[in-house]
Amino acid sequence: MRRGLGGALLLLASLVSAPAHAIKVGQQAPEAAGVVLQGPQGTKLSTLKGKVVVLDFWASWCGPCIESMPQIDAIHGRLQKQGYGERFEVLSVSIDQEVDKAQRFLKLHPVSYPVIVDPIGIATRFFDLWRLPATFIIKPNGEIDQIYYGFGDTFAGDIESRVLVLLRNGR
């Protein structure tokens, strides 16, 4: 009995934890691109190199994304007002397979930063997404500084603090 319980617990842990091959802090961020819904045409992660980027993955069916996006938008607005606009950006990536679903979501939950849709799931595979929202802080050199899966009460404050450290240290 004990052996069976251990196996069941191991299986459960593997289902709720990150995959072993998941992208890690310290790695170069892969490309994130797609159909631009909002922002300059051609917007993709590589066009933002040299800036601190908050890369936020979401979907129209994701409940926690409804909570996280306004908080990330507030961070974006505060940092823009503080004069970091030339060195900081948020890039939002919908993983919806239907562009119109992402457009409808964005009309209901507007944000002020660039938004793209990855309907064929390339960025989803590159970033090994396993939970939404998934938020990555990317250093100006393209290296991943921090990863957040899901959205908790302390995430927004932590994201803003970490971004400010990178901006103030010029990294």
N, C-alpha and C positions, 0 to 999 in steps of 0.2 A: 504494500500500500504506500509506504513512504517513498519508494522508488518512483511510483506512478505520479505522486503529488509533485515530486521534484521535477520530473519531466514536464508536467503540466505548467508549473510555475516558470520553467525555462522557456517554454513555448509562448506563454503569455508575455513574458519580458521581451522576447524577440519581436512580438507584434506591436508593442507600445514604445519601443525605443528606436533610436535612429538606426538606419541600416549601416552595416559595417563599412560600406564603400562610400558613405555620405561625405560630402564636401566638408572641409575642415578649416578652422581659423588658421591663418598663415599661408594658405594657398592663394594663388592668383585666381581672381574671379573669372569664370567663363563669361562668354558673351550672353547678354539678354537683349533680345530684339523682337520686333513684331510689327503689327499694324499700329500706327500712331493714332490714338484717339484724342489726345490732348498734348500740346507742346509742339516744338519745331519738327517739321518733317525730317525724317532720318534719325530721330532720337533713338539711341540705344546706349547700353552701358559703356561701350568703348568710346563714344563721343564725349563722355563725361570724365575721361581719364584726366588726372590732375586736380580733381575735386574730391572732397569727402562726399560719399554718396550713401544715402540710405536707400537700399533696394528692397522694395516691399512687394511680395507676391501675394495675390488674393484671388478669390473667385466670387461670382455673383451669388453662389449658394452657400457661402461661408459666413455663418453667424458672427464669429469673433472678428471677422474683417470689418463688419459694420461698426464695431466698437473701436478697432485700432486705427482705421483710416482717418477719422476726425482728429485723433490725438497726434498722429504723424503730421497731418496738415497743420495743426497748431504749432508743432515744433518747427516745421518749414517756415511758417509765417514769422515766428519769433526770431529765428536765425537770420532771415532775410532783413528784418527790421534792425537787427544788431549789426548789419553791414557785412554779413558773410556770404552774400549772394554770389559773388564771383568765385568763391572757393567751396561752395556747398550746394548740393541738389538732392532731391528725392526723385527716384524713378519708381513708378508703380507699374507692376506687371500683372495683368489678369491672365489666368491660365484657362479661362473659358474657351471652349472649342467653337462657340458661336459668338462672333464679334458683337452682334446686336444685343445679346444678353449683358455683356460688359458695358455697352453703351447705355442700356436702360438702368443698370445699377449705378453708373456714374451720374446719371441725371438725378437719381434719388439721393445719392450720397456724393455730392460734388467735392472736389479737392482742387487745390491751386497749383499742383505740380504736374510734370509730364506723366502721361499714362499711355502704356502700350498694351496690346493684347497679343498673346502667343498662342494662336489657335491650333497650331500643330504640335505644341508641347516640346519644342527644342530646349528652351530654357529650363523647363520642368525637369527634363532628363539631365541637362548639364549640371544643374544645382541639386540634383538628387532630392527633390522636395518630397517630404513624407507627411507634412502637416501644414495647415494654413491657419492664420497667415504665417508666412516665413519671411523674416526681415534680416537683411544682411547689412552690416556697416562695412563699407569698402574704403580703404585708404586711398589717397591720391595716386599712389603707385600701382593701384589695382589689386592689392592684397586684401583678403578678407580679415577684418579686425574682430568682428563679433557676429554671432548668429543667434537669432531668436526664433523658436518655433512655438506657434500659438500666440496668445496675448494675455498677459497677466497684469495685475494692478500696478506693478512696479516697472513694467517694460518701458513705457513712454519716458519716465524720468531717467531711467538708465540709458536709453538710446540717446536722449539729449545730452546727458553728462558725458558719455563717451565721444559723441561727435564734437562737443565743445573742447574736450581735451585734445583731440586730433587737430582741430582748427587752431587752437591756441599754441600748440607745439609745432605747428607747421608741417605735420606728418601726413 
